[in-house]
Amino acid sequence: MNRAVPAAAVSEREAEVLAAIGDRLSNAQIAGRLHISVRTVESHVSSLLRKFGVDDRRALADLAHTAHKPAGELVGRPVAWTSFIGRERELAAIGAALTESRLVSLVGPGGVGKTRLAAATAERTAGSFPHGGAFVDLVPVREGFVAQAAAAVLGVTEHPQQPLDEVVLEELGRGPMLLVLDNCEHLLDAAAAFTERLLTACPELTVLTTSRERLGVPGERTIRVPPLSLVSADTGGPLGSEAEALFLDRAAAADPDFTDEHSLVGALCARLDGMPLAIELAAARIASLGVDGLIAGLADHLQLLSGGRGADHRHRSLRDVINWSHDLLDDAERALFRRLGVFSGGFDLDGAAAVTPGDRGLVADLIGRLADKSLLVHRRDGARSRWRLLGTVRAYALAKLEAAGEEPDTRARHLSWAALAAEELAQRIDAGKPWRDDFDAVADDLRAALTAAPPGPDPTAHQLGQALGRLSYARGFMVEAGQHYRSTAARAATDAHAAADLRLAADVALANMRGDQAFALLVEAADRAKSAGDPAAHATALAFAVTIADRAPADFPEEIPHAELCDLLDTATEIAPPGDPVVAAYLTAARAWNSVPAKITPDHELSQAALAAARAVGDPALISGALDAVTCTLARTGRMRAAFELNSERVRLLDRLPRHDPRAGFEITDIFHMANEFALMAGELPTAVANARRVQLEAVMLGQQHNSASQLVLPLVLQGAFDEAETHATVMWRAWERAGRPAARWMSPAVYAMALAHGLRGDLGGYRTWRDRAGTVIGGPDPLSHRNLDLFSAFADARVALHLGDLDRALARTTGTPGPDWYTTPHWYYDAYAWALAAEVAAAARTPDAAERLAAATPVAAENAWAAACLDRATSRLTGDRAALERSVTAWEHLDARFERACTLLLLDDRAAEGRTELTALGCPLPA
C-alpha cells in the first residue's frame, strides 16, 4: 500500500536510505554506501517503516520506486524524444480491447511503429492501472532470460525457495497492473509460456505485447498495426495525412529551413508505403538532398512488387530504404555501423570504441553522424549517453558485418569488451559503489557475448563467466549465477580453475537451498581438484559435502546414506595436507556433524574443536557453521540458555558476511532463522520479536514472505499480540500459497501458534482451521507427525483447554510430560513450553502427581524465561504462594506477555479486575 508522508517528515539521510532500499541493497551495503554503521541503518529503516505505516522492507522498496511517480506509471516505459504523430484510431481500438481482454497483441512488420504505439497506449491508459506496471523490451533478450528481463525492470530479485519467475508473479499480482512485452517475435514460445503463467497467477494483470506474429495464447486479442495513413481524414487526399505529418515533423527537426512541398511529400510517403521507420530514415536526409532529391535517390531502390501492396511488399520497401541509407554513408560510417550490430542491446561510447579500431574521438564523431541519420537511436541515462540499433536495422548491420568477413574479429572484440566491463562492475560491488543500474543496462550484451564465445577453454570467456556469476548472484539471479559458474568451469584453462568455479556453483546452490545440487557439485569439484594435484582443495570440497549433507538434510530430496558420507570423509582425511589450518577447519567440522548416523546431531566435543579451528582461521562463514554445531548440541541437551547466549555471537557475524558472496549466502539465511529460534527456545520473547523484525528488514530475506512473516507469528502470539500476529499469519499463508505451497515444515509452529491464538480467544472454528493447516504445511495427514511440532502442538492444545476450563483435555494432551530428567532427554526448540505447562495443568487439576511433575519441570525455569514465569504461577496454584504469583506477573511484564500476565492477575484477588479488563481488551473470554 502506498502511503503519503510529507517530505519534511523524512530526513535527508532517511531519504538516502529509502533510495538504497529501492536499489535492493542490504543494510551492510547501505552502510558502506553512506559511510554509516549498520546499526544506524537499522534505526533509519525502523523509522521509515513507522513513518510510512508499512510492515516490511518490500513495502519500503515499492515506496522508493513510487514515492515521486504518479500513480499508474509503468517502470521501464521508453522516454520519447520525438513527438507522437497520429494513430488516434489505433489508440482507441487498443484501449477498447484492453477493457475487454487481459491479453492484447499488436502485430505488424518491423518498422511499422508497434513500440511507439504500445508506449503511447500505456501512457494513455495509465489511469486504468492504479498499481502501474512495467514495460519490458525483449529485443536484447535471449532464450531463457524473459523472467530476468521482467525482474530487472521491476527491480525484484530471486531468493532461496522462491525462483525468479515466482518473485515476478508475486510482484505483478499486487493489483490492477499493465505489463508490456515489446518485440516478442524472436522469443514466441518463451513469451507465450511466460504470459500464460502470468495471466493465470495474476488475476488483475493485463498484458500488452508487440510482435510480428501473435503469441497463440488462449484469450489473446490481436490487433494488426497498419502503416500510417496516406489519406487525410479531413481532406480525403494525401495533404495532412498521418504519414505526411510524420515526415514534416522529422524533416523540420533535421533541417529548420525546410519548407513544405506537400505534393512531393505526399508522393514520397506513398513510395515509402507509410512505414514510419522508412519515413524517419528518409527525413533524416532532407537537409542534404531535399524532397526531390530523396524521391530521385529512392527510385533506384524501391522496387515495387506486383500482386498488391501487402505487408511483404511494405517490409521489402523498408529494407530498400535501409539499404539506400547505408549506401549514402562514407566508408568510416559504414564500418562502424556494421560493427555496432554485435550489440544486442544498447551501448555507450566505451563499448562502441571497443569493437572497432581507431581513435576514440573519431568513433564519437561517427556515432553522432549515424544518429543524425536516424540509423542509431540516442537515449540519455542521467549524465551518460547510450545508443542502440532498432531490430530491423541491426539485422541489416549484422548481414553487412558477415558479408565484410569481419564478424569473427568483431565478436572477439565484443567479448573482450564484455569481460572488462563485467569485471569492472564486479569490482564496484566489492568497493560498495553503485553498480546495479549499469549492470542492468549491459546484462543482455554480457550474456550474449558469453554465449557467442567459442566452446572450450578460453581465458577471456572464463573471465567474463566468473564476473557474470558474481554479478548475477549479487543481482539476485541465483539460478543464473549457478549456471554461469558451471559453464565457466568448462571454459577453465586448468583443472584448478575449474574446481574453484564448481565450488562457487555449489555455494550458490546451497544458498538457494538446493543441497542435492551443492553436494553433487562439491564432489565434482573434488574430482577436478584431484586432477589438478591440489589435495587441499580436494579435501575441503569432500569435507564440506559431508557437512552440508549432515547439517542441512531438509535441502535434499533424499538423505545421503551415512556410510557414503563416512567414505568421503575418510578419503578427505587421508589426502589432507598436514599443517593446513583451513583444511583442518573443514575436516573438524565434517567430523562433528558426521559423528553419528542421525542427521543434525553433531558431537559436542568435536563441535567445540571445530569452533576452535574455525576461529584460528578467522573465516566468518566457517565460524558461523561451527557455532551452529555447538549451539545445536547445547540445545539438544536442554541447555537452552547457553545456546541462546552463544548464538548471539553468530548473529554478530552478520556484519562480517558480505551479502554478495555466495559462500556467505547459506550462513546468512540460517543465522536469521536460528536467531529467532534460539530466542524462542530460551523464552526471550522481546528478543525473538526484535530478531524477526530484523529479518523483515534484511534484503537477503526479501521475497521469502512466508518465511519472514512466519518468524513473527509465534513470538507475537506468545506475547498476546493476537491482532498483529493474525496480520502476519495472513501474509505468511497467502505468500506460501502463491509460492506453490512448497513443503515448509519449519512454518508449522507459526501455523499452530495461530490455532493457539484463535483458541485462546474462544474462536474454536478458527482454532480448528489453523490446526488443520499445520498438517497441510507438514505434508502429512497427521499434524502431530513432525518431531519438532509434537510437544508444541501438545502445548498449544493444552493451553487452550486450560483457559477454556477443559482440564480433562489439557491433562490428556500433556500425558508423559514432563519427563524424568530435563538434561538427559533429547530436546527440540519448544519443549520447555510443554514441560512447564504440563506442570501447571497438573497443579490446576490437583492431580496426585502434581508436586512431582512440578519438581521435574523445575530445571526448565533456568533455561526458558517463559517457562520460569509459568512455573511460578503453577507453584502458586499448588501451594497458594502469593510471592510466586507476583514473581510471575513481573516476569510476564518483562516478556511483554499481556495475555499470560492478565491470566496471572486473575489469581490475585486484589488485582483480578485488572486482569479481566486486559483479557477483554485482548478479545479473550474469561477462564472457565
Secondary structure, 3 states (H helix, E strand, C coil): CCCCCCHHHCCHHHHHHHHHHHCCCCHHHHHHHHCCCHHHHHHHHHHHHHHHCCCCHHHHHHHHHHCCCCCCCEECCCCCCCCCCCCHHHHHHHHHHHHHCCEEEEECCCCCCHHHHHHHHHHHCHHHCCCCEEEEECCCCCCCCHHHHHHHHHCCCCECCECHHHHHHHHHCCCCEEEEEECCHHHHHHHHHHHHHHHHHCCCEEEEEEECCCCCCCCCEEEECCCCCCCCCCCCCCCCCHHHHHHHHHHHHHCCCCCCCHHHHHHHHHHCCCCHHHHHHHHCCHHHHHHHHHHHHHHCCCCCCCCCCCHHHHHHHHHHHHHHHHHCCCHHHHHHHHHHHHCCCCECHHHHHHCCCCCHHHHHHHHHHHHHCCCCEEEEECCEEEEECCHHHHHHHHHHHHHCCCHHHHHHHHHHHHHHHHHHHHHHHHHCCCCHHHHHHHHHHHHHHHHHCCCCCCHHHHHHHHHHHHHHHHHCCHHHHHHHHHHHHHHCCCHHHHHHHHHHHHHHHHHCCCHHHHHHHHHHHHHHHHHCCCHHHHHHHHHHHHHHHHHCHHHCCCCCCHHHHHHHHHHHHHHCCCCCHHHHHHHHHHHHHCCCCCCCCCCHHHHHHHHHHHHHHCCHHHHHHHHHHHHHHHHHCCCHHHHHHHHHHHHHHHHHCCCCCHHHHHHHHHHHHHHHHHHHHCCCHHHHHHHHHHHHHCHHHCCCHHHHHHHHHHHHHHHCCHHHHHHHHHHHHHHHHHCCCCCCHHHHHHHHHHHHHHHHCCCHHHHHHHHHHHHHHHCCCCCCCCHHHHHHHHHHHHHHHHHCCCHHHHHHHCCCCCCCCHHHCCCCCCHHHHHHHHHHHHHHHCCCCHHHHHHHHHHHHHCCHHHHHHHHHHHHHHHCCHHHHHHHHHHHHHHCCHHHHHHHHCCCHHHHHHHHHHHHHCCCCCCC
